Amino acid sequence: MSDRAALLRGIRAWLAVFVVCLVLSGATAFPLVHELRWTEDLLRALSAPEHLPALMDWIARVRQGLDVVDAEYPFVLYGTDWLAFAHLVIAVAFHGPYRDPVRNIWVVEFAMIACAGIIPLALICGPIRGIPFWWSVLDMSFGVFGVIPLYVVRRKIKRLEALTAPHAWTPATT
């Protein structure tokens, strides 16, 4: 297999992993109320209240809030439907780099900037919305861990670009 083909295969594999994670992350925003109930039940079955009381208090508080919103103000959850949709649309954008990585490297770079933007968003909006700091750290980890495959992809694209770039002609020196 040529270096170009190996790089292209690696780029596509990393992009596929990133897109699958992005789609899964988005898809989980649709059934929030049910997911949180399942999560709370699972954590209780695992004896988490005895070992991680702060986590359980937070999960119970969020579940209670979502239950009220779902029962009294279900239109608010429409915002999380749009959040999920945005994840799915962003995932579609990665078809460009999958098809032609060198031409569409900007999508990868844009996503890297978005990952970096998660950190100030969590640090600013988390306290404003009353989110515990440890939960904001968890949110920030999505940006930190999300940028890793994107960085790998960008490096591979740059190597692919160097392999496929026409070599500049320089006059012979005497």
C-alpha positions as CSV (number, residue, x, y, z in Angstrom):
1,M,0.0,0.0,0.0
2,S,1.3,3.4,-0.9
3,D,2.0,6.1,1.7
4,R,-0.8,8.2,0.2
5,A,-3.3,5.4,0.5
6,A,-2.2,4.6,4.1
7,L,-2.6,8.2,5.1
8,L,-6.0,8.5,3.4
9,R,-7.2,5.3,5.2
10,G,-5.9,6.6,8.6
11,I,-7.6,10.0,8.0
12,R,-10.9,8.4,7.2
13,A,-10.7,6.0,10.1
14,W,-10.1,8.9,12.6
15,L,-12.8,10.9,11.0
16,A,-15.3,8.0,11.2
17,V,-14.5,7.7,15.0
18,F,-15.0,11.4,15.5
19,V,-18.3,11.5,13.5
20,V,-19.7,8.5,15.4
21,C,-18.9,10.1,18.7
22,L,-20.4,13.4,17.5
23,V,-23.6,11.6,16.3
24,L,-23.9,9.7,19.6
25,S,-23.4,12.8,21.6
26,G,-26.1,14.6,19.6
27,A,-28.5,11.7,19.6
28,T,-28.4,11.5,23.4
29,A,-29.8,15.1,23.6
30,F,-33.2,13.9,22.2
31,P,-34.3,11.5,25.1
32,L,-32.9,13.5,28.0
33,V,-35.8,12.9,30.5
34,H,-35.7,9.2,30.0
35,E,-31.9,9.0,29.9
36,L,-31.6,10.8,33.2
37,R,-34.2,8.5,34.9
38,W,-32.3,5.5,33.6
39,T,-29.0,7.0,34.8
40,E,-30.3,7.7,38.2
41,D,-31.8,4.2,38.5
42,L,-28.5,2.6,37.4
43,L,-26.4,4.7,39.8
44,R,-28.7,3.7,42.6
45,A,-28.4,0.0,41.7
46,L,-24.6,0.5,41.7
47,S,-24.7,2.0,45.3
48,A,-23.5,5.3,44.0
49,P,-25.4,7.3,46.6
50,E,-23.1,5.9,49.4
51,H,-19.9,6.4,47.4
52,L,-20.7,9.6,45.3
53,P,-23.3,11.6,47.2
54,A,-22.5,14.8,45.4
55,L,-23.0,13.2,42.0
56,M,-26.3,11.6,43.1
57,D,-27.5,14.9,44.5
58,W,-26.7,16.6,41.2
59,I,-28.3,13.9,39.1
60,A,-31.5,14.0,41.3
61,R,-31.6,17.8,41.0
62,V,-31.3,17.7,37.2
63,R,-33.8,14.9,36.9
64,Q,-36.3,16.8,39.0
65,G,-35.8,19.9,36.9
66,L,-36.2,18.0,33.7
67,D,-39.3,16.2,35.1
68,V,-40.9,19.6,35.9
69,V,-39.9,21.1,32.5
70,D,-41.2,18.0,30.7
71,A,-44.5,18.1,32.6
72,E,-45.1,21.9,32.7
73,Y,-43.0,23.4,29.9
74,P,-42.1,20.8,27.3
75,F,-41.4,23.4,24.7
76,V,-38.1,24.2,26.6
77,L,-36.9,20.7,25.7
78,Y,-37.2,21.8,22.1
79,G,-33.9,23.6,22.6
80,T,-32.2,20.3,23.3
81,D,-33.8,18.9,20.1
82,W,-32.0,21.7,18.2
83,L,-28.8,20.9,20.1
84,A,-29.1,17.3,18.9
85,F,-29.8,18.4,15.4
86,A,-26.8,20.7,15.4
87,H,-24.6,17.8,16.3
88,L,-26.0,15.8,13.4
89,V,-25.5,18.6,11.0
90,I,-22.0,19.2,12.1
91,A,-21.3,15.5,11.6
92,V,-22.5,15.8,8.0
93,A,-19.9,18.5,7.4
94,F,-17.1,15.9,7.9
95,H,-18.1,14.3,4.6
96,G,-16.0,16.9,2.9
97,P,-12.7,16.0,4.7
98,Y,-13.6,12.3,4.3
99,R,-13.9,12.7,0.6
100,D,-11.1,15.2,0.0
101,P,-9.1,15.8,3.1
102,V,-6.6,18.3,1.7
103,R,-9.2,20.6,0.1
104,N,-11.5,20.4,3.2
105,I,-8.9,20.6,6.0
106,W,-10.7,23.8,7.1
107,V,-13.6,21.7,8.5
108,V,-11.1,19.9,10.8
109,E,-9.5,23.2,11.8
110,F,-13.0,24.7,12.4
111,A,-13.8,21.8,14.7
112,M,-10.6,22.2,16.6
113,I,-11.5,25.8,17.2
114,A,-14.9,24.7,18.4
115,C,-13.3,22.2,20.8
116,A,-11.2,25.0,22.2
117,G,-14.3,27.2,22.6
118,I,-15.9,24.6,24.9
119,I,-13.5,25.6,27.7
120,P,-14.4,29.3,28.0
121,L,-18.1,28.5,27.5
122,A,-18.1,26.0,30.4
123,L,-16.0,28.3,32.6
124,I,-18.3,31.3,31.9
125,C,-21.7,29.8,31.5
126,G,-21.4,27.0,34.1
127,P,-21.2,29.3,37.1
128,I,-23.9,31.6,35.7
129,R,-26.3,28.6,35.3
130,G,-25.3,27.1,38.7
131,I,-23.5,24.1,37.3
132,P,-21.0,22.5,39.7
133,F,-17.4,23.1,38.8
134,W,-16.7,19.4,38.6
135,W,-19.5,19.0,36.0
136,S,-18.0,21.9,34.0
137,V,-14.7,20.0,34.0
138,L,-16.5,17.0,32.6
139,D,-18.0,19.3,29.9
140,M,-14.6,20.7,29.1
141,S,-13.2,17.2,28.7
142,F,-15.3,16.9,25.5
143,G,-13.3,19.7,24.0
144,V,-10.0,18.3,25.3
145,F,-10.7,14.8,24.1
146,G,-12.4,15.9,21.0
147,V,-9.4,17.8,19.8
148,I,-7.1,14.8,20.0
149,P,-8.5,12.9,17.0
150,L,-8.9,16.2,15.1
151,Y,-5.2,17.0,15.7
152,V,-4.2,13.6,14.5
153,V,-6.3,14.0,11.4
154,R,-4.9,17.5,10.7
155,R,-1.3,16.2,11.0
156,K,-2.1,13.3,8.6
157,I,-3.8,15.7,6.2
158,K,-0.7,17.9,6.2
159,R,1.5,14.9,5.5
160,L,-0.9,13.9,2.7
161,E,-0.7,17.4,1.3
162,A,3.1,17.3,1.3
163,L,3.0,14.0,-0.5
164,T,0.6,15.1,-3.2
165,A,1.8,18.7,-3.7
166,P,3.6,19.4,-6.9
167,H,7.3,20.0,-6.3
168,A,8.4,23.5,-7.0
169,W,10.8,23.8,-9.8
170,T,14.1,25.6,-9.0
171,P,16.7,26.5,-11.6
172,A,19.9,24.6,-11.4
173,T,22.7,26.4,-9.8
174,T,26.2,26.3,-11.4
